[in-house]
Amino acid sequence: TLIDDIHTVKPFDKVKKVAILTESFLPKVDGVVKTTYLTIRYLQETGRELLIFAPDIAVSEIGGSQVINLPSVSVPQAPETRMALPNPVVARHVESFQPDLIHLFSPAAMAVNGMAIGRHLNIPVIANYQTDLPGYSSQYGYPMLSEPINRWLRYIHNGCHLTLAPTRTIIRQLQAAGYHRVRHWGRGVNTVHFNPSHATPAMREKLLNGRDPNSLLCIFVGRLANEKRVDLLHEVAKLDGVALTIIGDGALREELEDLFADTDTYFTGYLIGDE
């Protein structure tokens, strides 16, 4: 369970039904998926009825809540990412569902439907700003798209009743770029699950993967993509006495394995569950 009585938010008791539009969802693994999944679990555990919209590679159901899969296209240079396109079926389903709240997770394309139908039906709409798409466009070699993407995202977010941002630095950046009604929704770490007390010699041995047991073990955990700049760890991996382990996967893995081939860096792929 994610909650207890002390953390139940009483002012939102009137919110019984929530429509969620997420640009990324399971089985894909990234920050947007994690935030969406934890929010869904919280809403389910507090008795809300959910209707979820996601790209067509997503699961069709989660925790008893229906996931409506929408046609999507692959994203150049990020084949593991699928972008669902705006689709009129969203409006039909939302109008039939009659939610008390619409929540957009990292809106980019399909989520504009949620903003539009929310305005049409006078339903409150909240949007998360979580992915720096204007910045990513430069990382992937399309800097000329940065400003058009920013204008498009500003249009979506300013059409919502509230935008939630993960840090106060990002809030200031968004406000400077013309975004309105931006509030802070901070992130936390489960200090029971992620705790040094769980460290074991067996896990250290696994992450060292046969390297010197006296090494300084350094790890990177995340998606292997251009914007993560994992390549900057190459110099670290070449230091004497350092054992670098890269945990995660993504479109850049093969390229990174070639880059780090002159070191003893260990790529684990995805680790899930207690690992």
N, C-alpha and C positions, 0 to 999 in steps of 0.2 A: 504494500500500500504506500501511496505517496503522501498521505495526509493523516492528521489526527484532529480531534475536535478543536484544539487550540488554533489550528491553522485554517479552519473553515472560514471562508469569506462571507459573512452574513449579508452585507449590502447587495450581493449579487444573487440572492435567493430567488429573485423573480425571473432570472435567466434560466429557463428550463430546456430550451432547444437552441442548439448552436450549429450553424453551417460553417464548415471549415474548408477553405480552398488553399491547397498547398502546391507549390510548383515542384516539389520534390518529396518522394515518399518511399517507404519500404517496398522492395528490398534494398534500395540504394542506401548507402551509409554516408551521411554528411551532417553538418551542423543544423541545417534546416530540418532535416528528417528527425534528428534527435529532439529538437525543440517542439516540433509538431507532435511527435509521439508522446512526449512527457505531458504536453498540454492535453492531448486526447485522454491519456490515462487519468489525469486529474479530473477532467470533466466527467468522465465515466464513473469514477469513484465517488463523485459528489452528486450522482444521480441525474446528470444531464443526458438528454437525447441528442445524438449527433448525426449529421449527414456530412460526408467527407468527399471532396472532389480532388483528384490527383491524376497525373499522367497515366497512360494506359499500361505501363509496365508495372504499376503498383499492385499490391495485394487488393483483393476485392472486398475484404471484410477485416475488421480489427476489433476485437473485444466485443463483438456483437453489433458494432456500428457498420453500416453500409459504406463502402467506398465506391464512388462512381468514377470509372476509368474513362478518361477523355483522350481522343486521338492526339498524338504528340509527334514531334520531329526531333532528330538527333541534333546535338549542338556540335559544330565544327571544332575539332581539336579536343573535344571532351566527349568521346563516344559513350561513356557510361551515364551521361546526362541526357535526359529527354525533356523537352519543353512542350507542355500541353498548350494548344492554341485556343483562343477565344471560341466559345461554342454556345449556340443558343439554347442547348439542352440545360445549361446551368440555370438559366432564368426560369425555365419550366419547373425544374426540380425544386429550386428554392421557393418559388411561389406556391408550390404544392405543400412543401414542408413547413412553411410559415415559421421560420426561426425567430427567436428573440434577439439574436446577435449573429453577425457574420464576422468571421475572423480570417484574414488573409495572411498567409505565411510566406514572407519574402516574395511579394508580388512582382511578376515580370511580364507575363503575357495573359494566360488564362484567367488570372485573378482579377483582371479588369472587369470581367463579367460580374464578380461579386460586388465590386464597388458600384457598378451601374444599377444592378437590380436592388441593392440596398437603398440607393437614393430613390429609385422608382417606388419602392414599397415602404419607404420611410422606416427602414430597419437600421439600427446602429451598426456601423462597420468599423472594425479595428484592423490595422495592418501592422505587421512586423517589418522593420527595416533591418535586414540581417546580412544581405549579400551586397558587396560593393561592386555591382555590375559595371558602372562607369569605369572604375579602376581596373576591373578584370579585362575590359575591352582592350586596354593598353597592353596588359600582360600577354594577351593572345594575339597581338600584332595588328589591332584595329583601333588605333588611338582616335581616328576621325569619327568613330561612333560614340565616343565617351559623352560628349555634350548632348547629342540626340537622345541617348539612353537616359541621361539624367533628366531631361525635359519630360520624357515619357513616364519615368518613375515618379517625378514630382506631380504630374497630372493625376496618376493613380492615387498617390498618398494624400494629396490635397483634396481629393474627392471623398476621402474617408473622414469619419468623425474624429479619429485618433490614430496617430502613428506611434508605435513603441520602438525604442532604440535601445541597444544593449549597454551603451556607455554614454557618459556625459560628453565625452569628446566627440562622439558621433552625433549627438544631439546638436552640439554647437556647429558642426560641419553642415548638417542638414538645414538648420535654421539659416545659416549664411547662404545656402544655396536656394532659399526660398520655400522650404518646406514649413508648413504650419501645423499647429497643434501636436507637437512632438513631446512625448513623455518618456521617462526612464523606466525600462523593465530589465532590471539587472539579472545577471546569471549567478548561479550558485554551484557549489560542489558538495556532493554527498560525502561528508567527512567520516561517515561510518563505513561506507563501501570503499572509498578511496582513502586509505589510511596506511601509514608506514607499518602498522602492526601486522599487516597482511604479507609483508615481505618474507620470502622463504628462500633458503639456499637452492631449492629445486628450480624455482622460477628464475633466479639469477643465472643458474647454470644453463637453463633453456635459452635465455636471452643472450648469453655469451656464445652459445653454439660452438663450443670447442675451443674458444680463444683463451688466452692467458687468464686464469682465475683472479689474478692480482690486478687486472686492468681496471681503469676507471670506466665504468659502464655508462655510456650516454645514450639516451633514447629520444627519438622523434616519434610522436604519435599524431597521425592525421592523414588526410586524403593526399594522394600523390598527384598534384596538379601544378601547373605553371605558377599560379599566384601564391603557392605555399613556399616557394623559393627554397626547396630542400637542397638544391645544388650548393647553397652557401655553406652547407655542412661538410663539403668535400675536404676543405682544409683541416677541419677538426678531425675528420676520419684518418688523416695522414699523420697526426701527432703520435709520438711514441707513448705507449702506455694507455692509449684510449681505444676502447672498443665501442664503435657506433652501431646501434641497432635501430632500424627504421621499421616502425609498426604502422601498417596501413597499406592501402592499395589504390590504384587509379590508373588513368590513361598514361601517366608519365613513368610508370614503373620500369618498363623495359629500357627506356632512355636513361633513367637514373642508375639502373644496374650497370649499364655500359659506362656511365660517368665514374661510378665508384669501383669499377673493376680493378683499379690499381691499389685498392685498399682491402681490408678484411671486413668491410661493412656487411652486416647480416640483415637481409630483408625478410621479415616474418610473414608478410601479407596481413590480412585482417585477423585480429584477435577479438573474440567476443566472450560474453558471459563473465565468469569470475576472472578469466585471464585479463 
